[in-house]
């Protein structure tokens, strides 16, 4: 969809927008299921990037304790517990700029992926920048999805990070998609961006071929010590509007309520699910920030009549694609 089309949808009267998004949602996702994902920081702190929102950047003093890359023996029990609790996707994040073939840390990460994949879970990783060779190795090890958020619009992106470019993000996304790995890609609200920036971000997501398999929508959790520590909270109605617009424009993608969900009231979360969200991070903690507890989430989903999405049986990743994902233009 073009920016103008997205703008027209976003600016519909609130209940008209929700009615339309709900109709799309029940057409594409009729079974009232919510994907439960567990997120684990497998390497924490000391990142060389200067993303203004991130507690793990070495550029800021946030109090986050640096921890080296975990071992297979440390990760596997956590993944088993996540599966027992109902998670079908195990997501692992490492705070570094990127990975390259032959690096000891990448070989160790491949071993971790193989171990988690052997449990029969979907495996998603976010490891920073990579090329096709690394993407191919991850796919062969068992990675089913790669997370690489674009965060915001191309124009606003330089305001939140200077150590890499928006085009660097697109390069990694292209490599992931060409190697047939499902793309997990979304953004963050509350960085100081405008509504137009949010819709320009969504315009870029709409331009990817194939579309993202899942779209995390994060609300900034202001971290003391980062440049954005005093940012105001995201308006709930703005969040719901963006979720609804995303559901209409990308109907087959899962939309994941991600960071910041713990600050939303039950009523606000219910509105998000009604508007089209159908995936959450499940567990007491995200990478370095708190999250709603497992028991609370299960009770809440039951109250809404929502069921945990069943584990996949025969995962079929997208076919290798030669299309370079490029931002849509005016």
ABEGO torsion letter per residue (X at the ends): XBAAAAAAAAABBAAAAAAAAAAAAAAABAAGBBBBBBBBBABBEGBABABAABAABAABBAGBBBBBBBBAAAAAAAAAAAAAAGBABBBBBBBBAEBBBGBAAAAAAAAAAAAAAAAGBBBBBBAEBBBAAAAAAAAAAGBABBBBBAGBBAAAAAAABAABBAAAAAAAAAAAAAAGBBBBBBBBBGAGBBAAAAAAAAAAAAABOBBBABBBBBBBBBBBGBAAAABBBBBAAAAAAAAAAAAAABAABBBBBBBGAAABBAAAAAAAAAAGBABBBBEABBAABBBBBAAAAAAAAAAAGBBBBBBBABBBBBBBBABBBBBBBX
